[in-house]
Amino acid sequence: MKALFVRYLNEIVGLTIMALMTVALIAGQADANVGEGMAEGARDVIEIRLTIED
């Protein structure tokens, strides 16, 4: 399993970064619309939990 991880480490890192950038883009777009209809300071909280098991 470790050899497989090391073999594809570059792809795993690249896909992880792209996924985080996608989450940041979506969060930024959602944050842009928050001030239009809500009171200042009132925001929804999105919690993302990721677990990795062998």
N, CA, C and O atoms as a DFTB+ gen file, in Angstrom:
216 C
 N C O
     1  1       0.828      -1.191       0.000
     2  2       0.000       0.000       0.000
     3  2       0.874       1.257       0.000
     4  3       0.575       2.228      -0.695
     5  1       1.972       1.231       0.795
     6  2       2.857       2.380       0.866
     7  2       3.537       2.627      -0.480
     8  3       3.714       3.776      -0.884
     9  1       3.912       1.566      -1.165
    10  2       4.560       1.713      -2.467
    11  2       3.599       2.335      -3.483
    12  3       4.009       3.144      -4.316
    13  1       2.346       1.962      -3.411
    14  2       1.335       2.531      -4.305
    15  2       1.153       4.016      -4.022
    16  3       1.035       4.820      -4.947
    17  1       1.131       4.381      -2.729
    18  2       1.002       5.784      -2.343
    19  2       2.189       6.604      -2.843
    20  3       2.005       7.694      -3.385
    21  1       3.382       6.097      -2.668
    22  2       4.581       6.809      -3.099
    23  2       4.612       6.936      -4.618
    24  3       5.055       7.953      -5.153
    25  1       4.149       5.918      -5.298
    26  2       4.157       5.915      -6.764
    27  2       3.262       7.019      -7.329
    28  3       3.609       7.656      -8.323
    29  1       2.129       7.240      -6.703
    30  2       1.173       8.217      -7.199
    31  2       1.098       9.467      -6.324
    32  3       0.081      10.162      -6.335
    33  1       2.147       9.763      -5.574
    34  2       2.152      10.897      -4.653
    35  2       1.899      12.218      -5.377
    36  3       1.128      13.042      -4.885
    37  1       2.519      12.438      -6.515
    38  2       2.352      13.683      -7.250
    39  2       0.888      13.876      -7.680
    40  3       0.348      14.976      -7.567
    41  1       0.261      12.821      -8.164
    42  2      -1.134      12.914      -8.575
    43  2      -2.054      13.145      -7.385
    44  3      -3.015      13.908      -7.481
    45  1      -1.767      12.494      -6.270
    46  2      -2.586      12.652      -5.069
    47  2      -2.490      14.090      -4.560
    48  3      -3.503      14.694      -4.207
    49  1      -1.283      14.632      -4.522
    50  2      -1.103      16.014      -4.070
    51  2      -1.803      16.983      -5.017
    52  3      -2.471      17.915      -4.571
    53  1      -1.652      16.766      -6.315
    54  2      -2.288      17.638      -7.299
    55  2      -3.805      17.626      -7.200
    56  3      -4.440      18.679      -7.246
    57  1      -4.387      16.442      -7.064
    58  2      -5.842      16.336      -6.948
    59  2      -6.341      16.939      -5.640
    60  3      -7.414      17.541      -5.599
    61  1      -5.561      16.777      -4.569
    62  2      -5.938      17.368      -3.286
    63  2      -5.955      18.891      -3.372
    64  3      -6.883      19.535      -2.881
    65  1      -4.936      19.460      -3.992
    66  2      -4.876      20.910      -4.140
    67  2      -6.020      21.410      -5.003
    68  3      -6.626      22.436      -4.691
    69  1      -6.328      20.698      -6.090
    70  2      -7.444      21.111      -6.945
    71  2      -8.774      21.034      -6.196
    72  3      -9.635      21.894      -6.380
    73  1      -8.948      20.022      -5.361
    74  2     -10.174      19.901      -4.579
    75  2     -10.288      21.042      -3.575
    76  3     -11.369      21.606      -3.404
    77  1      -9.191      21.388      -2.913
    78  2      -9.208      22.502      -1.962
    79  2      -9.471      23.830      -2.658
    80  3     -10.167      24.685      -2.112
    81  1      -8.926      24.014      -3.852
    82  2      -9.182      25.232      -4.608
    83  2     -10.641      25.314      -5.039
    84  3     -11.216      26.402      -5.069
    85  1     -11.243      24.180      -5.372
    86  2     -12.657      24.158      -5.729
    87  2     -13.520      24.532      -4.534
    88  3     -14.470      25.303      -4.670
    89  1     -13.197      23.995      -3.368
    90  2     -13.940      24.338      -2.153
    91  2     -13.792      25.829      -1.851
    92  3     -14.764      26.481      -1.469
    93  1     -12.583      26.375      -2.020
    94  2     -12.365      27.801      -1.774
    95  2     -13.150      28.657      -2.762
    96  3     -13.691      29.695      -2.383
    97  1     -13.218      28.237      -4.017
    98  2     -13.981      28.984      -5.011
    99  2     -15.463      28.996      -4.679
   100  3     -16.114      30.038      -4.752
   101  1     -15.992      27.840      -4.314
   102  2     -17.412      27.748      -3.956
   103  2     -17.699      28.569      -2.703
   104  3     -18.714      29.262      -2.633
   105  1     -16.821      28.494      -1.725
   106  2     -17.014      29.273      -0.498
   107  2     -16.940      30.764      -0.788
   108  3     -17.695      31.542      -0.204
   109  1     -16.051      31.175      -1.674
   110  2     -15.942      32.577      -2.041
   111  2     -17.186      33.071      -2.759
   112  3     -17.648      34.185      -2.514
   113  1     -17.729      32.243      -3.644
   114  2     -18.955      32.615      -4.346
   115  2     -20.126      32.697      -3.383
   116  3     -20.960      33.596      -3.491
   117  1     -20.195      31.770      -2.448
   118  2     -21.285      31.789      -1.471
   119  2     -21.150      32.989      -0.539
   120  3     -22.153      33.588      -0.151
   121  1     -19.924      33.341      -0.181
   122  2     -19.682      34.466       0.698
   123  2     -20.038      35.782       0.011
   124  3     -20.421      36.736       0.688
   125  1     -19.923      35.859      -1.309
   126  2     -20.246      37.077      -2.044
   127  2     -21.741      37.379      -1.980
   128  3     -22.146      38.539      -2.058
   129  1     -22.558      36.341      -1.839
   130  2     -24.007      36.525      -1.808
   131  2     -24.557      36.672      -0.393
   132  3     -25.748      36.933      -0.226
   133  1     -23.731      36.514       0.611
   134  2     -24.211      36.544       1.992
   135  2     -24.701      37.931       2.374
   136  3     -25.738      38.052       3.027
   137  1     -23.992      38.972       1.988
   138  2     -24.331      40.324       2.405
   139  2     -25.585      40.888       1.766
   140  3     -26.101      41.903       2.233
   141  1     -26.095      40.261       0.708
   142  2     -27.238      40.802       0.001
   143  2     -28.538      40.683       0.782
   144  3     -29.328      41.627       0.804
   145  1     -28.779      39.542       1.423
   146  2     -30.063      39.343       2.059
   147  2     -30.014      39.112       3.549
   148  3     -31.051      38.889       4.174
   149  1     -28.847      39.161       4.125
   150  2     -28.722      38.857       5.545
   151  2     -28.139      40.051       6.290
   152  3     -27.512      40.926       5.693
   153  1     -28.349      40.071       7.571
   154  2     -27.776      41.123       8.407
   155  2     -26.265      40.960       8.465
   156  3     -25.744      39.853       8.329
   157  1     -25.581      42.050       8.663
   158  2     -24.122      42.011       8.745
   159  2     -23.680      41.170       9.936
   160  3     -24.177      41.355      11.047
   161  1     -22.758      40.258       9.712
   162  2     -22.241      39.429      10.788
   163  2     -22.952      38.091      10.931
   164  3     -22.429      37.195      11.594
   165  1     -24.114      37.930      10.339
   166  2     -24.836      36.662      10.433
   167  2     -24.424      35.788       9.251
   168  3     -24.656      36.146       8.096
   169  1     -23.824      34.662       9.540
   170  2     -23.356      33.768       8.482
   171  2     -23.647      32.329       8.851
   172  3     -23.692      31.967      10.026
   173  1     -23.842      31.516       7.826
   174  2     -23.976      30.080       8.028
   175  2     -22.584      29.472       8.147
   176  3     -21.626      29.982       7.566
   177  1     -22.478      28.402       8.887
   178  2     -21.209      27.720       9.067
   179  2     -21.291      26.375       8.360
   180  3     -22.224      25.602       8.576
   181  1     -20.315      26.111       7.523
   182  2     -20.228      24.833       6.828
   183  2     -19.040      24.087       7.412
   184  3     -17.919      24.595       7.409
   185  1     -19.282      22.899       7.906
   186  2     -18.224      22.094       8.496
   187  2     -18.009      20.867       7.622
   188  3     -18.952      20.134       7.325
   189  1     -16.775      20.651       7.217
   190  2     -16.421      19.514       6.371
   191  2     -15.483      18.623       7.154
   192  3     -14.423      19.062       7.599
   193  1     -15.871      17.374       7.322
   194  2     -15.014      16.417       8.028
   195  2     -14.605      15.324       7.065
   196  3     -15.451      14.721       6.404
   197  1     -13.312      15.067       6.985
   198  2     -12.775      14.033       6.137
   199  2     -12.028      13.020       6.992
   200  3     -11.212      13.388       7.836
   201  1     -12.310      11.760       6.770
   202  2     -11.596      10.708       7.485
   203  2     -11.020       9.735       6.459
   204  3     -11.658       9.420       5.453
   205  1      -9.829       9.275       6.726
   206  2      -9.172       8.312       5.853
   207  2      -8.857       7.074       6.675
   208  3      -8.166       7.149       7.692
   209  1      -9.360       5.954       6.235
   210  2      -9.113       4.695       6.929
   211  2      -8.415       3.727       5.976
   212  3      -8.689       3.709       4.776
   213  1      -7.531       2.944       6.518
   214  2      -6.833       1.934       5.696
   215  2      -7.672       0.695       5.545
   216  3      -7.252      -0.259       4.890
